Amino acid sequence: QVQLVEFGGGLVQAGGSLRLSCAASGSIFSITTMGWYRQAPGKQRELVARITSGGSTNYADSVKGRFSISRDNTKTTVYLEMNSLKPEDTAVYYCNQLRLGRNYWGQGTQVTVSS
């Protein structure tokens, strides 16, 4: 049974920073692709950042240069460092694991950026 639990959301002023964490249960974490998605009210869920088992990363254009994804396989945790936050970054952020061809999701954590 795979469980993904996110931590670190909250309210921050524009220009501020937040760090999200996602702790994953289950084995074979090190060979899975981990990602962060977000969904703003009235919008579709979108990819924010992804990191493969080999450490390759990709980012949405809207967050390049501001956000950084990383993983610690020893702690089975993935992180999203978010800097220079903007009001348009406000959304529920979801942790995702692509594991043996299946997608798993966390419950989501709210990030609110005030102007």
All heavy atoms as an XYZ file, in Angstrom:
877
protein
N       0.840     -1.183      0.000
C       0.000      0.000      0.000
C       0.886      1.248      0.000
O       1.755      1.389      0.850
C      -0.905      0.016      1.247
C      -1.933      1.119      1.262
C      -3.095      0.834      0.337
O      -3.176     -0.254     -0.233
N      -3.979      1.791      0.165
N       0.660      2.124     -0.971
C       1.458      3.342     -1.085
C       0.714      4.495     -0.434
O      -0.473      4.703     -0.684
C       1.737      3.673     -2.557
C       2.462      5.008     -2.672
C       2.556      2.569     -3.199
N       1.408      5.222      0.407
C       0.848      6.439      0.993
C       1.809      7.586      0.776
O       3.028      7.430      0.955
C       0.598      6.264      2.483
C      -0.672      5.508      2.811
C      -1.008      5.569      4.293
O      -0.153      5.403      5.136
N      -2.280      5.813      4.591
N       1.273      8.720      0.380
C       2.056      9.928      0.189
C       1.465     11.000      1.098
O       0.274     11.299      1.010
C       1.992     10.395     -1.266
C       2.434      9.399     -2.325
C       2.155      9.934     -3.725
C       3.917      9.080     -2.181
N       2.293     11.579      1.936
C       1.814     12.579      2.892
C       2.617     13.852      2.710
O       3.846     13.851      2.841
C       1.937     12.083      4.338
C       1.409     13.130      5.305
C       1.182     10.764      4.510
N       1.910     14.932      2.392
C       2.567     16.213      2.157
C       2.610     17.054      3.434
O       1.693     16.995      4.262
C       1.827     17.027      1.075
C       1.776     16.378     -0.288
C       0.430     15.782     -0.585
O      -0.297     15.462      0.378
O       0.098     15.616     -1.780
N       3.660     17.853      3.540
C       3.821     18.786      4.648
C       4.337     20.112      4.095
O       4.982     20.149      3.043
C       4.847     18.263      5.664
C       4.526     16.938      6.244
C       5.017     15.775      5.659
C       3.737     16.822      7.375
C       4.731     14.535      6.197
C       3.435     15.584      7.918
C       3.935     14.438      7.325
N       4.064     21.183      4.808
C       4.743     22.433      4.522
C       3.945     23.522      3.844
O       4.470     24.611      3.611
N       2.704     23.271      3.524
C       1.911     24.335      2.919
C       1.600     25.430      3.928
O       1.898     25.314      5.107
N       1.013     26.514      3.436
C       0.647     27.591      4.331
C       0.430     28.890      3.602
O       0.301     28.913      2.376
N       0.389     29.950      4.382
C       0.160     31.297      3.851
C       1.477     32.067      3.880
O       2.175     32.083      4.903
C      -0.891     32.013      4.692
C      -1.147     33.492      4.393
C      -1.717     33.658      2.996
C      -2.086     34.072      5.443
N       1.800     32.697      2.757
C       3.046     33.449      2.669
C       2.807     34.689      1.820
O       1.939     34.688      0.932
C       4.162     32.566      2.069
C       3.850     32.162      0.643
C       5.524     33.227      2.173
N       3.578     35.721      2.085
C       3.464     36.935      1.277
C       4.206     36.772     -0.040
O       5.162     35.985     -0.132
C       4.030     38.126      2.030
C       3.154     38.611      3.168
C       3.633     39.919      3.756
O       4.819     40.218      3.745
N       2.699     40.708      4.274
N       3.788     37.515     -1.025
C       4.470     37.498     -2.310
C       5.953     37.813     -2.114
O       6.306     38.702     -1.334
C       3.829     38.497     -3.262
N       6.783     37.059     -2.818
C       8.220     37.209     -2.679
C       8.827     36.288     -1.648
O      10.059     36.160     -1.564
N       7.982     35.643     -0.862
C       8.455     34.753      0.180
C       8.773     33.361     -0.330
O       8.724     33.093     -1.542
N       9.080     32.486      0.621
C       9.489     31.118      0.287
C       8.742     30.112      1.146
O       8.330     30.417      2.267
C      10.993     30.944      0.515
O      11.747     31.827     -0.299
N       8.580     28.935      0.597
C       8.037     27.791      1.323
C       8.755     26.544      0.848
O       9.210     26.483     -0.301
C       6.536     27.621      1.063
C       5.539     28.495      1.822
C       4.127     28.223      1.318
C       5.628     28.255      3.316
N       8.793     25.552      1.733
C       9.358     24.261      1.355
C       8.325     23.194      1.622
O       7.884     23.020      2.765
C      10.622     23.965      2.150
C      11.370     22.728      1.675
C      12.421     22.333      2.680
N      13.415     21.446      2.112
C      14.148     20.608      2.843
N      13.989     20.551      4.151
N      15.048     19.825      2.269
N       7.946     22.478      0.585
C       7.019     21.356      0.726
C       7.805     20.057      0.818
O       8.842     19.901      0.168
C       6.068     21.286     -0.459
C       5.244     22.540     -0.773
C       4.299     22.245     -1.943
C       4.477     23.006      0.440
N       7.279     19.140      1.620
C       7.855     17.813      1.731
C       6.773     16.779      1.471
O       5.603     17.021      1.777
C       8.426     17.577      3.135
O       9.392     18.538      3.464
N       7.174     15.660      0.936
C       6.250     14.558      0.706
C       6.940     13.275      1.132
O       7.937     12.866      0.517
C       5.839     14.489     -0.754
S       4.893     13.013     -1.193
N       6.406     12.662      2.171
C       6.954     11.406      2.665
C       6.177     10.254      2.057
O       4.940     10.215      2.118
C       6.866     11.366      4.179
N       6.901      9.304      1.474
C       6.276      8.174      0.801
C       6.505      6.889      1.570
O       7.615      6.637      2.050
C       6.844      8.036     -0.616
N       5.454      6.092      1.668
C       5.591      4.779      2.264
C       5.789      3.772      1.144
O       5.704      4.100     -0.033
C       4.349      4.423      3.080
O       3.235      4.286      2.211
N       6.021      2.544      1.505
C       6.195      1.521      0.486
C       7.639      1.407      0.052
O       8.449      2.297      0.277
N       7.918      0.300     -0.594
C       9.296      0.027     -1.003
C       9.559      0.610     -2.390
O       8.696      1.237     -2.988
C       9.530     -1.475     -1.004
O       8.596     -2.088     -1.876
N      10.735      0.409     -2.887
C      11.212      0.792     -4.220
C      11.066      2.275     -4.508
O      10.975      2.691     -5.658
C      10.581     -0.036     -5.365
C       9.093      0.247     -5.551
C      10.842     -1.506     -5.181
C       8.541     -0.383     -6.856
N      11.081      3.111     -3.471
C      10.990      4.565     -3.676
C      12.069      5.028     -4.635
O      11.835      5.872     -5.500
C      11.137      5.279     -2.331
C      11.173      6.782     -2.443
C      10.003      7.513     -2.461
C      12.387      7.462     -2.529
C      10.029      8.905     -2.567
C      12.427      8.847     -2.637
C      11.246      9.571     -2.652
N      13.272      4.473     -4.498
C      14.415      4.978     -5.245
C      14.284      4.804     -6.748
O      14.974      5.484     -7.513
C      15.701      4.320     -4.762
O      15.657      2.932     -5.016
N      13.412      3.906     -7.192
C      13.273      3.694     -8.638
C      11.989      4.289     -9.188
O      11.599      4.003    -10.316
C      13.374      2.203     -9.020
C      12.207      1.413     -8.423
C      14.706      1.623     -8.595
C      12.134     -0.013     -8.992
N      11.332      5.117     -8.392
C      10.105      5.751     -8.859
C      10.374      7.182     -9.293
O      11.352      7.806     -8.874
C       9.033      5.772     -7.766
O       9.498      6.572     -6.660
C       8.723      4.370     -7.273
N       9.507      7.695    -10.138
C       9.524      9.113    -10.500
C       8.577      9.847     -9.569
O       7.435      9.423     -9.375
C       9.087      9.315    -11.959
O      10.076      8.749    -12.816
C       8.942     10.793    -12.283
N       9.071     10.924     -8.989
C       8.270     11.715     -8.060
C       7.975     13.082     -8.663
O       8.811     13.649     -9.387
C       9.002     11.892     -6.735
C       9.332     10.599     -6.025
S       7.875      9.671     -5.541
C       7.058     10.819     -4.420
N       6.823     13.600     -8.348
C       6.459     14.898     -8.906
C       5.572     15.699     -7.980
O       5.005     15.168     -7.021
N       5.510     16.974     -8.278
C       4.583     17.889     -7.613
C       3.670     18.486     -8.674
O       4.139     18.948     -9.725
C       5.335     19.008     -6.901
C       6.044     18.575     -5.673
C       7.361     18.222     -5.558
C       5.485     18.440     -4.369
N       7.642     17.867     -4.269
C       6.512     18.003     -3.516
C       4.205     18.651     -3.832
C       6.302     17.768     -2.151
C       4.007     18.431     -2.486
C       5.044     17.994     -1.659
N       2.391     18.438     -8.400
C       1.373     19.047     -9.246
C       0.619     20.074     -8.405
O       0.694     20.056     -7.179
C       0.392     17.993     -9.761
C       0.961     17.051    -10.791
C       1.916     16.088    -10.452
C       0.537     17.101    -12.121
C       2.443     15.229    -11.402
C       1.040     16.244    -13.075
C       1.987     15.309    -12.711
O       2.509     14.458    -13.657
N      -0.104     20.940     -9.080
C      -0.934     21.892     -8.345
C      -2.245     22.121     -9.086
O      -2.322     21.957    -10.306
C      -0.209     23.221     -8.136
C       0.047     24.023     -9.401
C       0.908     25.248     -9.081
N       1.176     26.060    -10.262
C       2.014     27.083    -10.277
N       2.683     27.432     -9.171
N       2.194     27.774    -11.392
N      -3.241     22.516     -8.305
C      -4.549     22.805     -8.872
C      -5.119     24.035     -8.198
O      -5.348     24.039     -6.982
C      -5.499     21.624     -8.708
C      -6.810     21.797     -9.440
C      -7.587     20.508     -9.547
O      -7.342     19.543     -8.818
N      -8.518     20.455    -10.472
N      -5.306     25.073     -8.997
C      -5.927     26.300     -8.509
C      -7.433     26.217     -8.727
O      -7.901     25.455     -9.581
C      -5.347     27.506     -9.250
N      -8.208     26.992     -7.976
C      -9.672     26.949     -8.127
C     -10.087     27.220     -9.572
O      -9.619     28.179    -10.194
C     -10.141     28.064     -7.195
C      -9.087     28.167     -6.164
C      -7.796     27.887     -6.887
N     -10.935     26.352    -10.096
C     -11.441     26.535    -11.444
C     -10.478     26.162    -12.552
O     -10.779     26.355    -13.731
N      -9.323     25.614    -12.184
C      -8.326     25.245    -13.187
C      -8.005     23.766    -13.107
O      -8.282     23.104    -12.104
C      -7.051     26.070    -13.000
C      -7.242     27.554    -13.259
C      -5.911     28.268    -13.249
C      -6.075     29.746    -13.604
N      -4.758     30.460    -13.624
N      -7.397     23.264    -14.174
C      -6.999     21.862    -14.194
C      -5.713     21.670    -13.397
O      -4.911     22.592    -13.229
C      -6.775     21.408    -15.644
C      -8.055     21.251    -16.448
C      -7.811     20.571    -17.777
O      -6.730     20.678    -18.356
N      -8.808     19.866    -18.271
N      -5.533     20.458    -12.930
C      -4.298     20.128    -12.244
C      -3.154     20.172    -13.253
O      -3.277     19.686    -14.379
C      -4.398     18.746    -11.623
C      -3.292     18.409    -10.659
C      -3.538     17.082     -9.952
N      -4.732     17.135     -9.101
C      -5.055     16.168     -8.240
N      -4.276     15.106     -8.102
N      -6.158     16.267     -7.525
N      -2.029     20.764    -12.836
C      -0.899     20.899    -13.740
C       0.390     20.450    -13.077
O       0.549     20.560    -11.855
C      -0.748     22.361    -14.192
C      -0.464     23.342    -13.082
C      -0.197     24.752    -13.577
O      -0.237     24.999    -14.790
O       0.054     25.627    -12.720
N       1.306     19.981    -13.904
C       2.620     19.585    -13.411
C       3.406     20.819    -13.016
O       3.474     21.786    -13.773
C       3.375     18.819    -14.485
C       4.827     18.469    -14.164
C       4.897     17.439    -13.048
C       5.553     17.958    -15.415
N       4.019     20.755    -11.833
C       4.906     21.820    -11.388
C       6.357     21.406    -11.597
O       7.145     22.134    -12.204
C       4.668     22.145     -9.899
C       5.667     23.189     -9.414
C       3.233     22.603     -9.671
N       6.702     20.223    -11.098
C       8.082     19.748    -11.210
C       8.088     18.242    -11.042
O       7.204     17.672    -10.398
C       8.967     20.392    -10.148
N       9.116     17.607    -11.631
C       9.214     16.161    -11.575
C      10.684     15.788    -11.481
O      11.548     16.467    -12.049
C       8.565     15.564    -12.828
C       8.496     14.073    -12.883
C       7.497     13.621    -13.940
N       7.673     14.310    -15.195
C       6.699     14.485    -16.086
N       5.483     14.049    -15.848
N       6.941     15.121    -17.212
N      10.952     14.695    -10.785
C      12.320     14.204    -10.672
C      12.306     12.696    -10.859
O      11.531     11.980    -10.224
C      12.955     14.626     -9.320
C      14.412     14.178     -9.252
C      12.162     14.107     -8.127
C      15.185     14.841     -8.119
N      13.172     12.213    -11.729
C      13.218     10.784    -12.008
C      14.085     10.064    -10.982
O      14.745     10.689    -10.143
C      13.790     10.531    -13.407
O      15.186     10.894    -13.402
C      13.054     11.326    -14.471
N      14.114      8.752    -11.109
C      14.941      7.964    -10.203
C      16.416      8.299    -10.380
O      17.197      8.198     -9.432
C      14.709      6.475    -10.436
O      15.002      6.137    -11.785
N      16.793      8.734    -11.567
C      18.183      9.090    -11.832
C      18.524     10.514    -11.483
O      19.679     10.940    -11.649
N      17.526     11.268    -11.021
C      17.791     12.641    -10.611
C      17.532     13.689    -11.680
O      17.744     14.883    -11.437
N      17.068     13.282    -12.847
C      16.732     14.269    -13.876
C      15.460     15.006    -13.476
O      14.534     14.411    -12.941
C      16.513     13.589    -15.223
O      17.692     12.961    -15.656
N      15.453     16.298    -13.749
C      14.312     17.121    -13.340
C      13.721     17.866    -14.530
O      14.403     18.132    -15.522
C      14.724     18.151    -12.282
O      15.762     18.982    -12.817
C      15.235     17.476    -11.028
N      12.443     18.165    -14.414
C      11.844     19.101    -15.350
C      10.798     19.928    -14.615
O      10.247     19.484    -13.598
C      11.267     18.426    -16.597
C      10.130     17.488    -16.299
O      10.324     16.433    -15.746
N       8.923     17.898    -16.681
N      10.592     21.142    -15.123
C       9.759     22.128    -14.447
C       8.787     22.769    -15.414
O       9.071     22.911    -16.610
C      10.625     23.236    -13.847
C      11.582     22.779    -12.783
C      12.864     22.361    -13.107
C      11.201     22.768    -11.441
C      13.748     21.928    -12.130
C      12.072     22.351    -10.463
C      13.347     21.928    -10.810
O      14.211     21.507     -9.829
N       7.663     23.197    -14.874
C       6.765     24.035    -15.655
C       7.470     25.353    -15.934
O       8.240     25.845    -15.100
C       5.481     24.287    -14.875
N       7.218     25.915    -17.092
C       7.861     27.180    -17.458
C       7.588     28.269    -16.420
O       8.455     29.107    -16.151
C       7.372     27.652    -18.825
C       7.925     26.819    -19.964
O       8.929     26.091    -19.749
O       7.365     26.870    -21.070
N       6.415     28.233    -15.833
C       6.004     29.292    -14.905
C       6.791     29.294    -13.599
O       6.774     30.279    -12.862
C       4.514     29.169    -14.597
O       4.229     27.903    -14.026
N       7.490     28.180    -13.311
C       8.222     28.101    -12.035
C       9.726     27.956    -12.221
O      10.471     27.938    -11.231
C       7.697     26.942    -11.151
C       6.190     27.046    -10.968
C       8.083     25.588    -11.727
N      10.183     27.851    -13.453
C      11.620     27.693    -13.698
C      12.403     28.859    -13.105
O      12.026     30.020    -13.260
C      11.884     27.607    -15.205
C      11.578     26.261    -15.809
C      11.881     26.241    -17.299
C      11.544     24.900    -17.910
N      11.728     24.875    -19.377
N      13.478     28.517    -12.424
C      14.306     29.534    -11.805
C      13.840     29.949    -10.421
O      14.560     30.643     -9.704
N      12.625     29.534    -10.047
C      12.096     29.890     -8.724
C      11.907     28.673     -7.827
O      12.071     28.759     -6.613
C      10.753     30.622     -8.866
C      10.810     31.901     -9.671
C       9.484     32.668     -9.608
N       8.377     31.924    -10.188
C       7.268     31.597     -9.519
N       7.124     31.935     -8.252
N       6.284     30.936    -10.124
N      11.517     27.555     -8.419
C      11.248     26.322     -7.674
C      12.353     25.307     -7.929
O      12.942     25.270     -9.016
C       9.921     25.716     -8.095
C       8.692     26.485     -7.679
C       8.754     27.788     -7.205
C       7.431     25.886     -7.780
C       7.621     28.484     -6.836
C       6.283     26.565     -7.415
C       6.390     27.868     -6.945
N      12.569     24.447     -6.931
C      13.567     23.396     -7.074
C      13.047     22.119     -6.430
O      12.637     22.128     -5.265
C      14.870     23.827     -6.420
O      15.831     22.800     -6.505
N      13.080     21.030     -7.185
C      12.653     19.736     -6.662
C      13.877     18.896     -6.348
O      14.881     18.947     -7.069
C      11.713     19.008     -7.666
C      11.106     17.764     -7.038
C      12.448     18.660     -8.968
C      10.007     17.126     -7.890
N      13.793     18.151     -5.257
C      14.892     17.257     -4.881
C      14.309     16.051     -4.162
O      13.144     16.054     -3.775
C      15.901     17.988     -3.984
O      15.283     18.422     -2.785
N      15.128     15.037     -3.995
C      14.665     13.834     -3.328
C      15.767     13.295     -2.437
O      16.950     13.451     -2.724
C      14.233     12.774     -4.341
C      15.334     12.241     -5.235
C      14.756     11.411     -6.398
N      14.088     10.210     -5.909
C      13.216      9.518     -6.647
N      12.906      9.911     -7.875
N      12.657      8.426     -6.152
N      15.340     12.639     -1.369
C      16.253     11.935     -0.473
C      15.769     10.495     -0.395
O      14.784     10.201      0.292
C      16.242     12.599      0.908
C      17.263     11.994      1.847
O      17.658     10.825      1.638
O      17.652     12.669      2.807
N      16.434      9.622     -1.106
C      15.984      8.226     -1.158
C      16.119      7.529      0.192
O      15.363      6.595      0.485
C      16.750      7.468     -2.233
C      16.371      7.921     -3.636
O      15.295      8.464     -3.864
N      17.273      7.697     -4.582
N      17.060      7.958      1.008
C      17.220      7.324      2.319
C      16.042      7.639      3.238
O      15.733      6.878      4.148
C      18.519      7.772      2.993
O      18.454      9.180      3.263
C      19.718      7.483      2.104
N      15.390      8.774      2.980
C      14.231      9.169      3.779
C      12.916      8.970      3.019
O      11.850      9.338      3.534
C      14.354     10.641      4.198
C      15.537     10.923      5.106
C      15.589     12.397      5.490
C      16.768     12.669      6.414
N      16.865     14.105      6.796
N      12.996      8.438      1.830
C      11.837      8.256      0.935
C      10.976      9.516      0.915
O       9.741      9.467      1.085
C      10.997      7.011      1.314
O      10.439      7.174      2.615
C      11.832      5.747      1.262
N      11.637     10.622      0.689
C      10.972     11.927      0.728
C      11.385     12.754     -0.484
O      12.547     12.719     -0.903
C      11.329     12.687      2.018
O      10.878     11.930      3.145
C      10.666     14.055      2.060
N      10.422     13.491     -1.005
C      10.694     14.436     -2.079
C      10.341     15.832     -1.573
O       9.407     15.998     -0.777
C       9.897     14.071     -3.351
C       8.395     14.176     -3.123
C      10.322     14.936     -4.532
N      11.094     16.805     -2.036
C      10.932     18.176     -1.566
C      10.651     19.109     -2.737
O      11.066     18.859     -3.866
C      12.201     18.651     -0.863
C      12.645     17.769      0.263
C      13.605     16.781      0.053
C      12.109     17.906      1.540
C      14.015     15.951      1.075
C      12.518     17.082      2.574
C      13.464     16.104      2.337
O      13.864     15.290      3.365
N       9.976     20.198     -2.423
C       9.805     21.270     -3.400
C      10.122     22.582     -2.695
O       9.374     23.023     -1.821
C       8.383     21.305     -3.963
C       8.165     22.332     -5.077
C       8.939     21.921     -6.339
C       6.672     22.480     -5.411
N      11.248     23.159     -3.077
C      11.655     24.450     -2.543
C      11.068     25.521     -3.455
O      11.331     25.529     -4.666
C      13.173     24.546     -2.527
C      13.729     25.771     -1.811
C      13.632     25.649     -0.298
O      13.839     24.538      0.213
O      13.340     26.678      0.343
N      10.274     26.413     -2.871
C       9.590     27.436     -3.662
C      10.042     28.814     -3.200
O       9.856     29.168     -2.028
C       8.068     27.296     -3.500
C       7.541     25.921     -3.863
S       5.737     25.819     -3.816
C       5.442     26.016     -2.079
N      10.649     29.554     -4.093
C      11.140     30.889     -3.793
C      10.451     31.920     -4.684
O       9.850     31.565     -5.710
C      12.650     30.946     -3.999
C      13.401     30.004     -3.098
O      13.191     29.979     -1.891
N      14.290     29.209     -3.682
N      10.571     33.173     -4.292
C       9.977     34.280     -5.070
C       8.528     33.983     -5.418
O       8.106     34.109     -6.573
C      10.797     34.523     -6.342
O      12.142     34.825     -6.028
N       7.791     33.556     -4.431
C       6.408     33.141     -4.670
C       5.549     34.304     -5.138
O       5.743     35.456     -4.718
C       5.822     32.518     -3.411
C       6.275     31.077     -3.163
C       6.091     30.690     -1.712
C       5.529     30.131     -4.078
N       4.612     33.970     -6.009
C       3.694     34.944     -6.589
C       2.260     34.560     -6.242
O       1.970     33.388     -6.011
C       3.855     34.967     -8.109
C       5.259     35.233     -8.594
C       5.334     35.112    -10.113
C       6.749     35.356    -10.621
N       6.827     35.222    -12.100
N       1.353     35.523     -6.239
C      -0.053     35.183     -5.968
C      -0.587     34.101     -6.903
O      -1.411     33.276     -6.486
C      -0.770     36.515     -6.181
C       0.251     37.547     -5.831
C       1.552     36.977     -6.318
N      -0.103     34.065     -8.126
C      -0.575     33.043     -9.074
C      -0.055     31.645     -8.754
O      -0.460     30.676     -9.391
C      -0.215     33.421    -10.519
C       1.234     33.797    -10.736
C       1.451     35.305    -10.707
O       0.888     35.986     -9.803
O       2.221     35.801    -11.554
N       0.820     31.520     -7.762
C       1.253     30.207     -7.300
C       0.266     29.604     -6.305
O       0.416     28.447     -5.891
C       2.634     30.290     -6.645
C       3.728     30.681     -7.612
O       3.725     30.162     -8.751
O       4.594     31.494     -7.236
N      -0.728     30.382     -5.915
C      -1.736     29.895     -4.977
C      -2.480     28.711     -5.565
O      -3.017     28.783     -6.669
C      -2.723     31.019     -4.632
O      -2.026     32.057     -3.936
C      -3.856     30.502     -3.762
N      -2.503     27.607     -4.821
C      -3.134     26.374     -5.304
C      -3.013     25.306     -4.218
O      -2.297     25.484     -3.235
C      -2.457     25.886     -6.586
N      -3.693     24.209     -4.459
C      -3.440     23.005     -3.673
C      -2.336     22.236     -4.397
O      -2.442     21.981     -5.602
C      -4.697     22.134     -3.529
C      -4.371     20.859     -2.757
C      -5.808     22.915     -2.829
N      -1.302     21.898     -3.665
C      -0.158     21.194     -4.232
C      -0.247     19.716     -3.856
O      -0.415     19.367     -2.681
C       1.138     21.805     -3.725
C       1.470     23.110     -4.410
C       0.704     24.251     -4.173
C       2.525     23.208     -5.312
C       0.978     25.447     -4.818
C       2.815     24.396     -5.963
C       2.034     25.511     -5.707
O       2.311     26.696     -6.355
N      -0.088     18.866     -4.867
C      -0.205     17.434     -4.692
C       1.120     16.741     -5.010
O       1.755     17.027     -6.030
C      -1.272     16.862     -5.615
C      -2.666     17.341     -5.325
C      -3.179     18.465     -5.967
C      -3.488     16.659     -4.424
C      -4.467     18.905     -5.718
C      -4.775     17.098     -4.163
C      -5.255     18.219     -4.812
O      -6.537     18.655     -4.556
N       1.468     15.822     -4.171
C       2.619     14.964     -4.429
C       2.160     13.794     -5.294
O       1.055     13.261     -5.099
C       3.153     14.456     -3.093
S       4.570     13.344     -3.208
N       3.000     13.408     -6.221
C       2.676     12.311     -7.131
C       3.839     11.331     -7.194
O       5.007     11.723     -7.213
C       2.393     12.864     -8.532
C       2.297     11.781     -9.583
O       3.295     11.443    -10.226
N       1.111     11.235     -9.767
N       3.501     10.064     -7.252
C       4.503      9.027     -7.469
C       4.077      8.164     -8.653
O       2.958      7.653     -8.675
C       4.665      8.153     -6.227
C       5.759      7.097     -6.376
C       5.904      6.241     -5.136
O       4.996      5.498     -4.766
N       7.055      6.355     -4.475
N       4.962      8.045     -9.611
C       4.753      7.119    -10.726
C       5.525      5.854    -10.403
O       6.769      5.851    -10.357
C       5.244      7.726    -12.037
C       5.129      6.832    -13.272
C       3.669      6.435    -13.514
C       5.705      7.532    -14.495
N       4.788      4.802    -10.155
C       5.372      3.590     -9.585
C       4.855      2.406    -10.378
O       3.670      2.108    -10.367
C       4.939      3.490     -8.124
C       5.342      2.279     -7.371
C       4.599      2.293     -6.036
N       4.905      1.145     -5.229
C       5.855      1.107     -4.327
N       6.591      2.177     -4.114
N       6.071      0.023     -3.622
N       5.738      1.746    -11.079
C       5.392      0.561    -11.876
C       4.183      0.836    -12.770
O       3.275      0.012    -12.880
C       5.112     -0.633    -10.934
C       6.262     -1.039    -10.012
C       5.835     -2.187     -9.092
C       7.486     -1.426    -10.838
N       4.192      2.005    -13.396
C       3.148      2.338    -14.355
C       1.878      2.900    -13.764
O       0.945      3.228    -14.518
N       1.811      3.030    -12.466
C       0.611      3.573    -11.817
C       0.941      4.886    -11.126
O       2.044      5.064    -10.608
C       0.071      2.599    -10.760
C      -0.773      1.481    -11.292
C      -1.429      0.712    -10.153
N      -2.447      1.512     -9.463
C      -3.189      1.033     -8.470
N      -2.993     -0.199     -8.038
N      -4.100      1.799     -7.896
N      -0.038      5.775    -11.140
C       0.102      7.048    -10.453
C      -0.551      6.983     -9.075
O      -1.683      6.496     -8.930
C      -0.555      8.170    -11.260
C       0.346      8.678    -12.366
O       1.420      9.222    -12.105
N      -0.067      8.466    -13.608
N       0.168      7.510     -8.104
C      -0.358      7.622     -6.744
C      -0.302      9.096     -6.332
O       0.612      9.823     -6.750
C       0.461      6.768     -5.776
C       0.388      5.302     -6.062
C       1.251      4.712     -6.986
C      -0.559      4.489     -5.429
C       1.179      3.364     -7.268
C      -0.626      3.136     -5.709
C       0.240      2.583     -6.624
O       0.156      1.251     -6.913
N      -1.281      9.490     -5.500
C      -1.403     10.907     -5.131
C      -1.494     11.081     -3.628
O      -2.084     10.253     -2.931
C      -2.663     11.505     -5.768
C      -2.637     11.494     -7.251
C      -3.131     10.525     -8.069
C      -2.065     12.493     -8.120
N      -2.913     10.859     -9.389
C      -2.265     12.053     -9.444
C      -1.410     13.699     -7.889
C      -1.823     12.797    -10.542
C      -0.979     14.433     -8.990
C      -1.181     13.983    -10.288
N      -0.933     12.186     -3.172
C      -1.147     12.579     -1.796
C      -2.473     13.304     -1.655
O      -3.187     13.515     -2.636
N      -2.765     13.733     -0.444
C      -4.046     14.373     -0.182
C      -4.033     15.854     -0.538
O      -5.095     16.482     -0.624
C      -4.439     14.200      1.300
C      -3.778     15.172      2.271
C      -2.316     14.878      2.546
O      -1.773     13.880      2.082
N      -1.667     15.742      3.309
N      -2.864     16.400     -0.739
C      -2.737     17.801     -1.125
C      -2.484     18.708      0.063
O      -2.911     18.417      1.187
N      -1.775     19.797     -0.200
C      -1.526     20.796      0.824
C      -1.726     22.187      0.202
O      -1.281     22.441     -0.926
C      -0.106     20.654      1.419
O       0.075     21.570      2.494
C       0.983     20.891      0.378
N      -2.414     23.043      0.933
C      -2.761     24.359      0.398
C      -1.581     25.319      0.519
O      -0.968     25.437      1.589
C      -3.959     24.947      1.154
C      -4.352     26.343      0.727
C      -4.982     26.381     -0.649
O      -5.836     25.556     -0.979
N      -4.561     27.347     -1.467
N      -1.300     25.989     -0.570
C      -0.324     27.085     -0.583
C      -1.065     28.347     -1.012
O      -1.681     28.374     -2.081
C       0.844     26.798     -1.543
C       1.725     28.035     -1.690
C       1.663     25.612     -1.044
N      -1.015     29.367     -0.175
C      -1.671     30.634     -0.469
C      -0.636     31.753     -0.423
O       0.052     31.903      0.586
C      -2.805     30.921      0.516
O      -3.752     29.843      0.480
C      -3.511     32.222      0.160
N      -0.539     32.495     -1.514
C       0.410     33.602     -1.603
C      -0.383     34.895     -1.664
O      -1.149     35.112     -2.603
C       1.321     33.461     -2.831
C       2.365     34.580     -2.830
C       1.991     32.097     -2.855
N      -0.187     35.734     -0.676
C      -0.919     37.001     -0.629
C      -0.107     38.107     -1.299
O       1.121     38.113     -1.255
C      -1.220     37.381      0.816
O      -0.018     37.592      1.524
N      -0.815     39.025     -1.903
C      -0.135     40.129     -2.607
C       0.100     41.311     -1.699
O      -0.365     41.363     -0.578
C      -0.963     40.556     -3.809
O      -2.262     40.921     -3.394
